[in-house]
Amino acid sequence: MYIKDIKTAYFLGIGGIGMSAIARYFNHLGIKVMGYDKTPTTLTNELIKEGIDIHFEDLGDNIQHLTFNIQNLLVVLTPAIPPNHQEWAWFKNNGFTILKRSQVLGLISQNHQTIGVAGTHGKTTTSTLIAHILKQSSVDCSAFLGGISTNYNTNLLLANQPINQSTNQPIVVIEADEFDRSFLTLYPTISIITSTDADHLDIYGEHNELKKSFLDYTNRLVTGGTLIIKKELDLINDVTVNYITYSIESEADVYAKNILITKGNYTFDLVYKGNEINNLQLGIPGLHNVENAVAACAACLMSGVSELELRNALLGFKGVKRRFEYIIKNDYQIYIDDYAHHPEELRAIISSVKNMFPTHEIVVAFQPHLFSRTRDFVDGFAESLSLANEVFLLDIYPARELPIEGITSKIIFDKMTCKKHLVSRNELLEAVKTNQPKVFLTLGAGDIDLLINPIKEILEK
């Protein structure tokens, strides 16, 4: 199937961050877009306002009463849809073309110059920063992002000139997702690998299998392309394609040095191919984001961005929603929200906040994501969370999983060494109201974001 032949696109799980970006793209192309999701959200409300038909009930066989043409309908599927979903069964039984979200991204990347950003963490911020730099330069791009860009308030960016099949087509930036080996459908011209920490062991079984999948991803690079890989990853030893390294810890092909922090903002010098670009300032906080910026700078300089364009874009970058996002920032109170749901991500953000506010106690509310991830990384979660002064631990967000016997938030709680509390949502809100923490973080990839506005209202009072 070619995208130019699609007349209607039906999305099973249209409200997902990756699914909604493709839905918006098809809608932009003039394709009729329809879809199902489990519950209404701010994102699905936005899609409806953009003219996309969405319903929130599994219609089962009744879906046949909607208008379809089997010859030009594409069904796009997210892995979050359970196998017993009745609409999915109806489409399968009636011979419709069904592609995973990753396969659709593969169709797009196959015909365009693609920058694919992969990694168990860091990929959303890095891909969004690359897209921002390219949009603020003469190079331009389109982008399918795994988060909502704060600068553009969307997860889909479109090049100013139409996307086409010519040799002058705009660059497409795609977040290359390792879950379910989705990134193995892509055809990148530039690949980035930020990290290969153990994750998704419910899919891969063991860490080495995950690493093998990342190695397979490096081999998706098109002829003449370049891999940009973090120098400290042992995966480098097995890479056979053309690559360059990046780092903030040591000298590499591209690296940052003279990293300074002033009032929460980072400045650094970038060394790229032996040349120095001095005194770059990053518009978002976090030492881990300096590392992400080094990889992004390398990709953008390789793509033709000038030094001045790079400098201005870095300074003007406002980040991604739920990635080190300041909800409150003033002289009296700091409230930061982040999507962190892996022990290494928790370690990175808590350590960064401690460095930025060394005289304050760091108070964290965390919602574990997935029973299997909690089981597999309980020691890592306990260790990383214990870097905070005080932690409020919520119940596990199950997402796509059924409960696993004996796996609850308490297995993390029992191993933590800081001041700690097992709480319900209401108990957390009461604790925030009573204690009024000066530096407070909400962390997690589940629905903890529903508490952001209530917490913000409590703190602002």
N, C-alpha and C positions, 0 to 999 in steps of 0.2 A: 504494500500500500504506500502511495505517495501522499504527502500532506496536501498537495495541490488538488487531489481527487476527493478529499473529504468534504462532505456537505454538512454533516451533523456529527458532533462529538459528544458522547455521553460519558460522564465521569462518575465512577463509583468511589465515593470518598472525596468529593470535590472540595471540601473545606480544608483539606490538608495543605500545609504551606507549600509543598512542592507541586501538588496537583493543581492548586489554584493559580499558580504562575502559568502553567501550560494552558489552563482554561482561559485565562486572560489573553494569552497569546493567540489561541484559536479564535477567540471573540474578536480580537483586533484584525485578524485576517478575513473576517466576514463569515466565518463558519458558525452555524447555529450551535450553541453550547447549552447543554442541559446536564443535570446531575442530581445525585443523591448524597446526603450526608446524615449522620446520626442525630446531630443536634445543631440548632442555629448558633452561630457565633458572630462576633464582630466582622470576621472575614467573610463569612457567607452572606451577611447583610450587605457588605460592600459589593460582592459579586452580583447579587440581585439588583442593586442599584445600577450596575453596569450593563444590565439587560440580559443576565443569564438566568435561566429557569432552574430553580432548585426546590426539591421537596425533601422532607425529613422522615418519611415513613417508607419502609421496605414494601413496595407495591406488589412484589411477587409476580404472578401471572398477569395481574391487572396492568402491568406496565405495557402490555401489548396494545392498550387503548391509546397510548401516546403515538404520535406519527413518526414512523421510522421507515427508512429505505435501506434494505440490507446491502445494497450495492455501494452505498457511499456513507455508511455510518461506521464510525470508529468508537469502540468502547474502551475507555482508559481506566485501568484498575490500580488501586493502591494496595500494598501488602496489608494494610490495616483492616481491610474488608475480610470478615470471617468466611471460612469455606461453606458454611451453611446459609449464606446470604441468598435469598430467593430471587432477587433481581439478577444477580450474577448467574444463577442456575438457568434462568429463563434465556438470557443472552447466549449462554453456552449451548443450550439445547436447541436453539433456533439458528445456529450457525453464523452468528455475528462475529466480526473480527474484533478480538479482544487483545489489547496490548498493555503490558505494565507501563507505569509512568516512566520507568527507566528506558524502556524500549522506544518510547516516543522521543525522549531526549536524544537517544541514539540516532534516530532518523534526522533530527535537527542538526546534530553535531557532525554527521557524516557529510553534509553538504556545506559546511561553513568552517571558517577558521575558529577553532574552539580552544578556549582556556578552561581546562578542567581542574578543579581544586578538590583534592581528596585529603582525608585524615580523620582519625577517630575524634579529634576535636580541633577547633581552629578554622575549619573550612568555611563556615558561614561568614565570619568576620573577614577572612582573607578574600573570599570571592566577592563580597560586597564592597570591600575597599578597592579591589582591582576594577570592578565595574564603575565605581565612583571616579577613580583617577582617569579611566578611559573616557567617561562621559564628560569630564571637565577638560579634556584635551582635544586636539584636532583629530585624534584617532577614532574616537567614538566606539560604541558597542551596543549590543543587546545583552540581556542577562536574565537568567532564571535562578533566583536566589532562594536559599533555605531559611530566610528570615525577612522581616519587613525593614527595609532601609529607612533610617531616620531622615536622611537627606531628601528622599523622594517619596516616602510614605507608601511604598509598594514593594512587592517581591518580584515584579517584572519590569525590566527597563527595555525600551525599544530604541534602536538606532534612529537618528534623525533622517537618514536615507533609507529607502525600503530595503528589506532583506531580499536578496536575490541569489541566483546561482553563479554569478560572474566571478571573475578572479578578484574583483574589487569589493566583494561583499564585506559588510561590517563583521567585526569579531563578535563571537558569542561566548559569554562567560557562563559556565555551568558548575553548580556545586555537585561534585561527584560523590555519591553516597555509597558507602561500603555495605550498608545493610542489605542483606539478601543478594550480595554481589551485584548490586544494581549498576555500579560504575563500569562493569565489563561490557556495557552496550555502547560506550562512548568512543569517539575517534578524535582525541585532542591533538592540537598542534603544539600546545604548551601544557604540560601536566605539572601539578604541584602536589607534593605529599608533605603534610605538616606533622603527622604523628601516626603511629601504628600501635598504640597501646591496646591491650586486651579489651575487647568489648564485643557485644553481640554473640556471646558464647552459646546462646540458645540456637544460633544459626550455624556457627562455625565449629562448635564443640571444644576446640582448644585454640590457644593463641597462635601457634604455628600455622594453623589453617588460615587464620585471618591474615597473617603476614604473606602467605602464599597468594592470597587473593590480591593483596596490594601489589605483589610482584607481577601478577597477571595484568593488573591495571597498567603498570609501566609499559607493558608490551602492546598496549592499545595505541600507543603514540604513533602518529602518522609518520611516514618517511620524511626525514629532514626536520622533525620536531625536536623539542628539548624538554627534558624532565628537570624540574627544580625541586630538590629534595633536602630536607633538614640534615645537616652534616652528622648529627649525633645518632641517626637511625642506623641500626645494624643491617637494615634491608639493602643498604648501598652495596654491600659485599656481593650481592647476587644480581645487581642491575646490569643489564646488557645493552641498554639503549643509551643514546647521548644524554648526558646529564651535567648539571652544575649544582653545587651545594650552597646552602645558606645557613647562617647561625647568628646568635647574639652571645654565644658562650666562647667562641674561638674564631680564629681566622678561617675563612672559607672563600669560595669564589665570590660570594656576596655576603657581607656581614655588617653589623652595626657596632660602633665603638663610641667611647665617650658618652655613654648613656647617662643622662641627668634627669632628675625629677624636680619640678618647680611648681608648687601649688597644685599638685595632682596631675600636671601635664609633663609628658616626656619629650625631651629633645635628644637627638643622636646624630652622629656622622655616619653616612652610608658609604661603604667601600664596594664599588662595582667594577669588575674587570680591571682592578688596579687603580682606578680613579676614585677620588673622594668627592662626595657631595656633603658639604658641611652644614651643621646646625639645622637639620630638619626637625620640624615640630609636628607631633601627632595630635590630632584633635580629640582623641579618646584616651582614657586612662588604662593602666595595666601593663606591666612589663611583658606579659605574654602577648599583648597586642603589638608591642614593638617588634617582637619576633614575627608575628603575622605580617606586619608592615614590611619587613625586609623581603619576605617572599613575594608580596604584592608588588613592591617596587621593582624587583628583578623582572617579573612578568611584564610589567608596564614599560620599563625601559627597553626590553627586548621587542616590544610591540611598536616602538616608535615615539613614546611619550618623551617630551623634552624635560630638562632639569627644572626649568621654571614651572612648567605645568605640574610636575610631580610635587614640587614644594608647596604650591598653592593648594593643590587637591588634598594633600595630607593634612594641612592645617585646617581645612574646611570640612573634614570628614566628621560626621556626627555619630557614626556607629550604626548599630542594628538594634531594633527593639528586642528587649530581653537579653542583650549581651552587654554586660557591665553598663546597664542603663541607669542613669541617675533619675530617680523619681523625685527626690528632694535633695537639694544641694544649697546650703547656706552656711553662715558662720556658726549656727547653733545645732544643726542637724544634718546628717547624711543618711539617705535611704537609697540603696542600690538594689536593683533586681537583675537576676541573671539566670539563663537557661541551664546552667551547669548541672549535669546529672551523672557524671563519671568522677571517680576519685581524683584523677589528675586535674580535671577541670575545677573541682572544688579546691584542690590544693593551690592552683594558680590564682584563683580570684581571692581567696581568703588571704594568701600570702601578700598579694598586691595591695589589698586594702590595709593590711597591717603595716606595710611599708609606707603607705600614703598617710596614715593616721596613727602614728606610733604612740601617741599619748592617750589614745582612747581605747576603751574596751570594744571589741568587735562582737556583736550579737547577731546570730544567724538563725533563720527559720529555713528548714530543709524538708522537702518532700521527695522521698526516694521514688524512682521511676522503674517499674517492672519488678516482679518477684524474682525472676531469674537473675537480673543484674544485681539485685540486693544479695541474693545467695552467693553469686560468684565473686563479689568484691566487698563482702562485709568488712574484712579487715582494713582494706583501703579506705572505705567510707569512714570508718571509725577514726582512723589515723588522720585523715584530711580534715574532718569536722572538728577534731580535737585541737586544731590550730587556732580555732576561735576561742573567745573567752566564755561564751555561753551559747548553747544551741537549743532551739525548740524543734523537736522532731515530729513530723506529721506522719499519718498512715501512708503506706505505699500506694502510689497511683498505678493501677494494673495495666492501663492501656489495652493492648491486644491480648493479654494473658489471663488465664484462669488462676486462682490462688494455688500456691504450693504449700503443702502442709509444713507447719513449723517455721515458715518464712514470714516474718513481720518486721516492722521497724524496730522492734525491741532487740533483735539480734545485733543491730548496729549500736543501739543505745547502751546495751550491756558492756560493750567494748570501748566506749568513749571515755576519755579521761578528763574532759573539761566539765564545767557546770552544765547540766543537761536536764531536759524536760521532755516527756512524751505527752503530746497535747492534741486535742481536737482543734478544728478551725476556730470555734468560738472561744476556746481557752487561749489560743494564740492571740486573738484580737484583744481579749481581756488583759493578757500579760503585756502587750504593747501599750495599751491604755494606762496600765498601772506603772510600768517601769520607764516609759518614754526613753528608749535607748538612743544614745547620741549617734552611734554608727550602727546601722541595721541593714541586714541583707536578707532578701528572700531568694532562695535558690531551688531549682528543680525544673524538670521538663514536662511535668504533668499539668494539672489545672490549678496549681498554686498561684498562677497569674490572676485568677479570679479574686484573690485577696489583696491585690495591689492597691486598688482604689480605696477599699475600706481601711487599709493600714495607713495609706496616705492621708485620708481624712482625719484619722485618729491623731497622727503625728502633727498635722498642721494645726489642730486645735490646741 
